[in-house]
Amino acid sequence: MKQWILGLTAFLAVCQPMKSQDVQKQDTLQEVVVTGTGTSHLLKDAPVQTEVISRQMLRQYGGHSLEDILGGLAASFAFSESDMGSQLQMNGLGNSYILILVDGKRLHGDNGGENDLGLIDPHNIERIEIVKGAASALYGSDAIAGVINIITRKHNAPLSLESATRYDRYHGLQLHDGIGLAWKRLKSYTNFQLQQSDGWQNTRTEDPHQTEFLITDSKNMTVNRNAKWQLAERLAYEPVKGMELYAEGSVYWKRIYRPSGSHPGVDVKTYDLRYNDAAAAVGGKWTLPSGNYLTLDIDWNRHAYTYDFTAVTLTDGYYHGRPTSYFPYYAGQSQLQSDQQRTMAHLKGVFSLPYGNRLSAGAEWRYDWLKAPHRVAGGKASDNTGALYVQDEYEPLPWLNVTGGLRLNRNEQFGWRLTPKLSAMAKAGDLRLRASWAQGFKSPTPKELHYRYVRDMNGTYLYLGNTALKPQTSTYYAAGAEYTRGNLSIVATVYYNKVDDMITLVTIPNGKVPGDLYAQYMPLKTRQYQNMESARTKGADVSLRYRIGREWTLGAAYSYLDTDAKVYDTDNETLQDVVIDGMAHHKASCHAAWSHRFSPLYQLGIGIYGRCSSKRYYQLNGNGKGYQLWRLSTSHDIAYDKTSAIRIEAGIDNLLGYVDRTPHGLHLGTTTPGRTVYAALTIRFNQGKKAINQNKSNFNNKTHEED
């Protein structure tokens, strides 16, 4: 990684004289971002440091999923994928501390601590905004590590049609179809996506209990065969100038097909996993003549998963509020594991005040409901939280911005809590200096409080919730500098995040297991959600982007991370120093992209992308190996006529063919199957003047906010 950074720096120094006088600044620097403060700012003048993955970068990279995009284009992310979803980590903290937004609204889909990022169609992403560090003052719970805001594409043409098909190794098929309509004051967009894969097996070796005894004919797959589809609709109506009302909804289905082997307790699988999600939302935005505005959003989300049995299975669970002995299910039958539902209402206003102040104020209410007949005593659990917040962006001088915010939370089980935030930005020519201090707050979820899970997982049989949990709090500090000159942009940030009473799964001795459960299951191991005494993450992020002429774009990013935590060792009754699971000290990414228009009808793009990670540390089941992956992508844009365009993408993922063959049951650095060739075809049709402008914008590979 040091060689990467030194080599790229030397290359840029040589190329600096090549810069022509008429080269434009990077498009991304002129983008409007909203996530850091909840209000609009040019990226280069955003008071809170914001990382942007632009539409241009997305088109050049050609990622097939959000995991692929974030892992390939942002150095500070790490993923551990499983059947339950993607375990995302950003700067040392995992899913439950990272708030994922879609157009400013929370993504719902927590299942076993993982988010199902398949809910987000990569073809419908306009850009991604990333804000690191505690943002609870503005966004509430789940925003201790940071916020990822997925901004979706706008469809304003009278008629727009889009169809995309992508195919890769192991029958990896991805379909996307979109239909946009606009008639007078009414707009509609319908989106359908389908993905499927046969999965793959990188090794047949299994290490079930981390002993010398290995199984060499395991049927467990590295990635199981899977299929998923989603149908979404959005309607928008403008009753009067300055007011837009909307209604939207979606349904989502996914199934994981699991092969069955011949080693009981290790690779014998007697059920598949099925997921059923749904969402609905209504709301609107009213912009006043003064430029002030009000927004209201009300949304409901459901995330449910079920066992679909493929053979006779004896299951455990709660029945009529009490633990029961094993109960038989037969092939073709199903059993609901959990149904998580959430209802939210959010009212917000933004007002320009005298003396350089801009005030944001809002109120939020959230109700979480969990139904798990076989995993929660009583079958149900719930939680609700209310909040009021206020934020002031103050510019006392043309070169200085100071933003302060305060949020008052009230949780029905854990009472009142204040979470403040303060950030400042100073301008000095081409240099921007930023500093932030923030506190975070996160109450335990119904699952962490009440859930119970009994299965043979590499020797661990029993997982328990804990009603004695305390809320988690955090304190975050960050300082950074951004230098932008012509087509060169360098950003460096250092941060420190301290989380108190951090909730995690901890192995406890059998003597601590409730007597009725121990007598029934006599588990080899038991893990329970508990509060750590404290946890700290600290590190530095550096990124560099450089544009040569109108055709070359170069970029590199490096992330250093260190973590430590203290957890109470119940066996020895002492505090034990541990690292946070999944931490890697070093991660880096780099890319070089070139595009050239050979004629008014054809444009070629070529990109090379690299990413690497050092060893990832875990408390149990071994560390994940470090890795280095490279990707070659090409794009071919063909303007068929003024209303139609065709795009062909082809490339090679994992160019050097690296495969992590760590035995099943241990942690992997990466799940890639090796060198993979892919190809994709996208056809677009847009009718009307606005649509023609949109086609031109797509063809020219430029980022745009409106058609």
N, C-alpha and C positions, 0 to 999 in steps of 0.2 A: 504493500500500500504506500510506503514511503517512496518507492520507485515510481509508482503511478503519479503521485503528487509532484515530485521533483521533475519528472519528465514532462508533465503537462505544463508546469510553470515555465520551464525552459522553452518549450514549443511556443507558448504564448508570447514570450519575450522576443523570439525571433520573428513571429508573425506580426508584431505590433506595427512596424513600419509599412506593412502591406495594406493597412486600412485606408480605403478611399475616402475622399472628402464628402461624397454624397450618400454615404451609408446611413441608413436610418437607425435610431435606437431600437433596442429590443421591443417587440410588441408588448411583451408581458409587463414592462415597466409602466405602460400607459393603461393597464387594466384597472378596473375599479374592483376593489375587494371590500368585503363587508363583515367578515367573520370576527376579526379582532375586537372591534368595538360595537358590532351590530349596526353600524352605519357605514355609508359609502365613503371611500377614500381611494385616491390613486395609490397603486401599490408602493411606489417609491416614497410616498408621504404618509403611509399608514402608521398611526401612533404605536400600534402593537406589531411586532415583527410577524410577517405572514409569508409563508412559503406557498408558491403557486405552481401547480402543474397545469399549464395552459392547454387550450384546444390544439394549438400547433404541436406541442410536445406529445399530446395524446395521439394525434394523427400520425406523426412520424414513428412513434414507438409501436403502435398497433397492438396494445395489450388485450388479452382475451378475458381478463377479469380484473376486479379492483385489487385483489391480492397481487396479481402480476404487475399492475401499474404502480402501486405504491412500493412494492419490493424492488422494482427495476429503476424507478425514477427518483426515489427519495432514500437517502442513506440511513436515516434514523429508524427505519421500520424493520421488524422481524416477524415472521409468521411460523406457526406450528399447526399445520392443517390436520384435521381428523374428520371422522364421520360426522361429528357433532357440529362442525363449522370451522372457522378460522380463529385460532388463538393469536390475536394481534398484540404486538408489544411496541411501544413508542417511548424511547428514552428511558427504558428500564421498567415501565409500568404497563400492565396488561389491559385486556379488554374492558374490564369493569371500571377502569379509570379513564378511558378514552371515550369521549362523546362523539358519535358519528351522526351528522346531520345530512339531510337531503333537502336542499333549498331552504335551509334554516330550521327544518323540523326533524325531531329525533327519529333515528332508525330504531325499530323495535325487533328484537330477535335474540335475546339472551338464552342460551341453552347449554347448561354445563359450563358456563363461563365463556363460551365462544359466540361470536356473531356470525350469522349466515350472510356473508357479503354477496352471495348470489342474488339477493334481493335487488341489487343495483345493476342495471343493464349498462355495460361499459360503452355501448354504442350511443347512449343517450346522455353522456356526460359532456358538458361544455368546458368545465374546468374544475379543479380541486383546490380548495384553500385549506392550509394547514397552519394552525396556531398551537404552539407548544407551551406547556405550563398551565398552572391552575387558572381556570376561567369560571369558577363557581359563582362569582359575584354576578356575572351576566347570564350564565347558562344553568346554574344549579348543580345538582348531583351528577356524578359520572364525569365531570370535567376537571379532574385533579391532574391528569397527565397532559391533557390538551384536547383540541377539537379538530375534527376533520369534517369539512363542509363540502358536500358534493353538489355542485351547481349544474342543473340539467339544461339541456339545449332549449332554445326558444323556437317556436314554430308559428310564424306569423303570416305565411303565404296563404293565399286563398285555397290552394290545394297543394299538398306536398305528400309525396309517396317515397318510401325508402325501404329497401330490402337488402339485407346483408347475410352472407353465408360464409362460414369459416370452417375449415376441416384440417385436422392434424392427425398425428400418429395415435394408435389405439382407438380408432374410430371416434375421435374427439370432434363432435359436431356442435356448431353454435349457429343459431338462426336468430335474426332480428328483423321485425317488420313494424313499420310505423306509418300511420295515416294522420295527416294534419289537415284541418279544415278551418277556414276563417270566413265568416259572412257577417258583414256590418259589425255589430258590437259583440258577436258571439264567436268564440274560438273553441276548437276541440282537438285533442290529440290522443290517439289510441296507440298503445305500444304493446307488442307481443315479443317475448323472447323464449327460446328453448335451448337447452344445453344438455348434452349427454356424452358419456365416455365409457369405454369398456374397462377402464382402470388398468393398473399394471402392478407387477410384483418384481421388486428389485432384488429380493433374496428369499430363499425358502428356509433360511435358518431362523430358529426361534430360541430366545433365551428367557424362558418364562419366569425364573426366580433368581436370575443373576448368579448362577452356579456354574460348575464345570459341565453340567449335563445340558447338552444342546439338542434341539430337535432339528433335523435337516430336511424334513419333507412337509413343512408347514404349508397350509393352504391360505394363510393370512396374506392379504394383498397390501402393498404399500399404499395404494389408493384404490378403493373399491369401485366397482361398476356403479354408475349413478345416472340419474335423469332428473331434470327439473324444468318447469315452465312457469311463466308469469304472464298475466294479462292485466294491463293498467289503462285507466282512462282519466283524462283531466278535461273539465269544462270550465271556461272562463267567460264572464259576461261583464260588460261595461255599461251600467245603466245610465250614468252621467259622466261627463268628462272629469277625470281625476279619481274615479272610483272603479275598482275592479273586484268582482266577487268570483269565487271559484268553488268547485266541488270536484273531488277526485277520489278514486278508489282503486284497489288492486286485489288480486287473488294470486297465490303462489303455492306450488306443489313441488315436493322433491322426494325421491326415494333412493335409498342406499341399499344396493344388493350385496349381500355378504356370503361368500362361499363357505361351505362347511367342511372341516377336515376330520381327522381320525384321532385327535389327541384331546380327550375331555379336559376341560378347564383351561385349554390353551387356544385351540383353533376351531373347536366345534361351535358353529353358529347356527342357532335354531330360529332366528327371526331377522327380518330386514327392518330398516328404520324408515319411517315415513313422516314427512313434515307438511303441515297445512297452515299457511299464513293468510291473513286478510287484513286490509286496512281501508279506512274511510276517513275523509277530512272535508271540512267546509271552512270558509273564512273569506277574508277580503282585506283590501288596502284602500284607504281613503286619503288622497293627497290634497291638501288645502292649497289655495292660491299662494299663500306665503311660502310654500315649500315644506311646511310641517306636515306630518302624516300620522295616521293611526292604523294599526293592524290588529286583526282578530283571527285566531286560528283555534279550531276545535277538532281534535282527531281521536280516533279509536284504532287500536292495533291488536291483533291476535297472533300469537305464535304457539303452535301446538305440535307435539310429536308423539308418534304412536309406534308400538311394536306390531309388525305384521308377521305372524308366526309361520315358519316353513316346516316345522317338525314339532313333535310333542315336547312341551316345555313345562317344567315345574317352576312356578314363579312365587316370589314372596310378596308381601305388601301389607297395607292396612286395610282391614275390612270392618266397617261399623266402628271405626275409631280405635281399633286394637290390632296389634301385630298378629298375623295369622301364619299358620304353617304353609308349606308349599302347596300351591293350587295349580291344577293342570290346565294348559291351553293346548289346542290342536292346530295342525296346519290349516291355514285359511282363516283362522280367527285373529282378532286384533285386540290390543290392550292400550288404552290411552295412558301415557306416562305423565305428561304435564300439558296444561293449557294455560298459557300466560297471556293475560289481557291487560291493556293499559288505556286509560282515557285521560286526555289532557285538554286544558283550555288555557290560552295565552293571549293577553291583551297588552299591547305595547303602543307607546306614543313617543315621537321624536320631535323636539321643538328647538328652534333657533332663538336664543336669548341675547340680550344686549351684552356688550363688552366681551365679545368673542367666545361666548358659551353656547354649547349645544347639549341639551338635556334629553336623556332617554329614561323613560320610566315605564314600569310594567307590573303586571300581576299574573301569577301562574298558579294553576291547581292541577294536581296529578293524583290519579287513583290507580294502584296496581292490584291486580287480582290473580291469584294462582289457584288452579284446580289440579290436584294430583291425587286421585282416589287411592292409589297404592303406594304413595310416597310421603304423604303428610297425614298426621293424626287428625281425624275429622274431615280429611279430604280437601279442605280449602284453607287459604290464608290470604290476607289482604293488607294493604298499607296505603295511606294517603298523605300527601304533603302539599302545603300551601306556601306561597312566597310572594314577597313584594321586593322590588329592586329599583335602584335609581343609579344613573351614571351621568357624569358631567365631563364633557370634553372642552377644555379651556385653552385658549391661545392668547396668552397675555402679550406675546411678542410674535412677529412674523416668523421667527425661526424656532419657536418653542411651543410644544403642545404638552399639556399635562391632563391626563385622564384618570378620574377616580370613580370608583363604583362601590356600592354597598348593597348586599342582599340579606333580607331577613327571612329565614326559613322556619316553618313550623311543621314538624312531623308528629303524627298522632301518637307514636310510641316513644319518641326521643325528645320531644319538646322543641324549644326555640334555639336558634343559632344564627349568629351574624357572620357573614363572610365578606371581607373587604378586598379591594384591589386598587393599586396605584401604579400607573405607568407614565413615562415621560419620554419625549423624543426631541432632540435638538438637531437643527440643520446647520451645516457649515459648508456651503458650496456644494460639492459633490458627495459630501460625507453626511451620513445620518448616524446619530448615536442614540441608542434606546436602552432603557432600564425598566424593569418591572418587579413589583412585589405583590404577592397575592396569597390569600388563604383559601383553602378548599374544605368542603364538608360533604360527607357521603354517609347516609344511614344504611344499615344492613338491609339487604333485599329479603322479601318473603322466602326465597329459596335458601339463602344463607341462614335464616332463622329456623326454618321448619323442615327442610327437605331431608329425606333419608333414602339412601341408594345402596342396594346390596347386590354385588356382582363380583365374580372372580376377575380381577384386573391385575395381572402380573403379581399375584399373591396378596393383593389388597381386596378384602371382601366387603368391608362396611364403610360407607361414607355417611356422616351425620351432620345435620344442622346444629345450631346452638342458639337457644333463646337468651343466653346471657351475654351475647355480643354487645359491644359498645360502638357508637358511630366512629367513623374514621375522619381525621382532620389532617390538613397539610399546610405547609408554608413553603412558598416558592419564591426564589430569587433568580433573576436573569439580567445579564447585561450584554449588549452587542453593538457591533458597528457594521454599517453597510456603505460601501464605496462604489459609486457608479460614475463612470466616465466614458462617454461615447457608447461603445458597444461592449464594454467590460463591466461586469458586476461581481463584487466580492462581498460575501456576508459571513461574519463570524459571531458566534454567540456562545457564552458560557452560562451554565445554570446549576442550581442546587435546589433539590426538592426533598423536603423532609415530611414523611407521612407517619403520623402517630396512630396507634391502635389499628394498624393495617390488618385487614382480614385476609386470611389464607388458610388452606387446608394443612393441618398439622397431624402427624402420626402420634396417636396417644396409646398408652399401655392398655391391655385388656382389662386391667383392674378399674379403669376409668369408664368403661363401657356400661351403660345402664343394664341392670341385672336381667330384665326380661329379654333384651336383645342379645346379650351374651349367652344366656341359657339356650336361646333358640338357634343361634347361628354359630357360636363359638368361633369367631373370625380369627384368621391368622394375623391380620392387621386391621386397624381401624384408623380412619382419618376423619378429623372433625374440623369444621370452620372455627377458627379462634382468632383473637386479636394478638398480633405480634406486639412486642413492647414498642418498637419503632423500626422504621426503615428509611434509608436515605439513597437517593440517586443523585449523581453529579456527573457532569461531562461537558463536552464542547462539540459544537457543530460548525463546520466550515463548508461553504459552497462557492463555486466559481462558475460563471457563465461568460462566454465570449463569442462574439459574432464577427466573422470575417466576410466582408462584402455582403451581398444579398443571398449567398448560397450556403455558406458554412456556419454551423452552430456547434460550439464545443462547450462541454460542461463537466464538472467533477464535484463530488461532495464526499466529505469524510465525517464520521461521527465517532467520538470517543465516549465511553460510558463506564462508570464504576458504580457498584451498588453494595450496600451492606445492610443487614437487618439483624435484629435481636429477637429470638423466639425462646419462650420458656420451655426448657427440657423437663418434661414431667417425670421422666425416669430418674434423673439425677437432681431434680429440683434446683436447677441453675439456669442462667441465661446463656444461650448458645449463639455464637456469631455465624450467620449464614449469608449466602448471596441470594438475590431474588431470582427465582427460577426463570430460565430463558435468557439471562444476561450474556451478551458478548461484548468484550472490551472494545473491539474495533469493527466497524462496518464502513464500506465505501462503495461509491458508484461513479461511473464516468460514461460519457457518450460523445460521439462525433457524428453529426448529421449533415448531409449535403443534399440540396435539391436544385434542379435546373429545369427551366421551361424551354423545351426544344422548339416548340411551335405554339400557336394559339390553341392548339387542340391537345397537346401532350406535355405532361410534366412528370419528371422522374425524381424520386427521392430514395436515398440510401442512408442507412444509419447503422452504426456499430455501438452496442451498449454492453457495459461490463458491471458486475457487482460482486462483492465478496464480503465474507464475514469470518471473523476468528471464532474460536471454540465457544459454544454456548454452554453455560453452567447450569446444572440441576442438582437438587438435593437428593433425589431418588432416581434410579434407573439409568444412571450414566449421563455423561455430557454429550452434547451434539458436536459433531465434527465441523471444523471450519471448511469453507468452500469458496470457489471462484467460478462464476458462470458468465458466459459471453453470448451475445445475441446479435445476429445479422438480420436486418429488416429492409425490405424494398417496397416502394409504393409507386403505382402507375396511375396517374389521373388523366382521364380522357374526357374532354368536353364534347359530348355528342352533338348538342345544339344549345340554344339559349335556355332551354328548359330542362335538359337532361344531362346527367353526368355519370360516368362509370369510374369506379376505383378498384384496382386490383392490387392486393397485397400478397407478398410471398417472402418467406424468410426461413432462417434456421435458428431455433432456440437451443441453448446449451451447445454452443458451437464446438466446444472441445470434448463433449460427450462424457462429462463427469457424472458418476452415479454413486450415491451413498449406500453402501451395502451393509450397514449396521444391522444386526439381527433384530427381528421383531421383538417388541417388549422393551427396547431401549430407545433413547431419544435420537432423532435424526437431525442432521444439520439442514438437509434439504430433501424433498421428496421427488425431485425431478427424475424422469425415467431415462434420461440421457439425451443424446442428440435427437431433435425433433424438427421435422420439416412441416411447415404450415402454409396454407394458402387461403385467401379470402377474396370474395367478390361482393362489391356494394354497388347498387344501382339506385340513383336518386332522380326523382322527377318533381319539379316545382313549377307551378303555373302562376303567372302574374308578375308585375314589375318587381315587387319585393322579393319574389322567389328567384328571379333572374339574378338580382344582386346577391342573394344568398348562395346561389350556385357559383357565382364568380368568387365570392369570399372563400367557399370551400375549396375551389379549384386552386386559388392562389395560396392556400394554406395559411391564411391569416386568421387571427383571433378576432372575434366580434362579439359585442354585447347585445346588439339589436340587429335585425335584418335591415 
